[in-house]
Amino acid sequence: MTTFTIDLPWGTPPLNANQRMHWRRKAAVVASVRRDTALLVRSANVPRGLAHVDVSLHYAPRDARRRDADNLVPTLKACCDGIVDAHIVADDTPAEMTKHMPVIHPKTGTGVGRLWLTIDTQEKP
């Protein structure tokens, strides 16, 4: 098993469960997250056509306010769709992808937040 760490370009999650945005704007953000994630995964040389991957979204916020990990699930979902778009696995069903609950780390201390994915790969037998 190999673990890939993919740094994401956002300081805060681009999507969260508490957002109330117009459907067209939300669709554009989802498409952007999927596209960016697919490009980043490809550039990290994650192998294509794997049997299974475990995916985790990590967030280190810029400050120490309390946060709910459930709110990060929309960003995780869009990132996982981007992983499928990059042809790493055929689908994001449980047989091919395990999505772990997002992890919120302590504040960065830099005044800028950080988001990253970890992808644990399993080669096809």
N, C-alpha and C positions, 0 to 999 in steps of 0.2 A: 504494500500500500504506500502511496506517495501523497504527501500533503502539499497543496499549492496555496499560497497566501496572495490574494488579489486585493491591492489597495484600490479603493473606490474614490472617485474624484469629488465627493461631496463632503462638506463639513458637518452637515446635518442630514438626516434621512429625507430624501426627496418626496417620499410618500409616507403617510402615517394614518392610522385608523381614525384619528380625530379630525382629519381634514374634511372640509365640506367645500369642494370646488366643483365648478361646472363640469359636466361629463366630457366635454370636448377638451378642456384644459387638462383634466385628469388623464384622458387617453393620450394626449401629447407627452405628458410627463412619463407615463408608463412606457410608451414607445421609446422615449429617450433613454430611460434606465435600461430597458432590454437591449437596445443597440449598444450603449456604452459598455454594459457588462459583457456582451458577446465579443466586442472588440478587445477588451482587456483580457478576457479568458483566452482568446486566440493568441494574443501577443505574449501571454505567459507560457505558451506552448503546452497547455493542458492537452493530453492526447484525446483524439476524437474516437467515437464509437465504443465507449467504455460500457461495461456491464452494469455498474452501479457507482454512484457517488454519494457522499455525505456532505451536505452543505450547511455552513453556519454563517450567520451575519453577526459581525461584532461592531459595537459602537462605543467609542470613548468620547463623551461629550466635552464641550469647552468649559462647562461649569458644573457645580455640584448639586444642581436642582434634582429633585426626585423625578424619576422617569419610569414608565411602565413598558416592559419589554414587549408586551402584546401590541403596542402601537407601531412597532417596527415591522410587523408581519407583511403589510402591503409592499414595503421595499424589498423584503426577502422574496416574496412571490414574483415580483417583476425581475429580480436578479436571477432567480431560478429559471424563469422563462427565457432569459437571455442566454443562460447556459445551454438550454435545449436549442435555441436559435444557432448557437455555435457548434452544434452537432457533437457535443461532448457525450451526451446520452440521447436516446431516441425520444424520451418523454419524461415528464416530471412526476410520474406516478410512483407510488411507494416501492414498486418492484425495481425501479431504476434509480430513484433518488430519495434519500432520506433528508428531510428538511428539519433541522434542529431549531428549537426556540432561540430567537435572537438573544445575544449576550450583551449586557450593558456593563462596561468597564468603568473604573474610576475616571474622573475628569483628567484631561490631558495635561493641564497646567500650562498650556501654551496659549490659551485664549482661542484656539481653533479646534473644532471637533475633528474626529477621524472615523471613517467607516472602512471596513474591510471584510472580505469573504475568506473563509477557509474551505477548500474543496479537497476532501479525501477521496482518492481514486481507487478503483478496483478494476484490474484488467479483465477482459473476457477470457474465460477458460479455453 
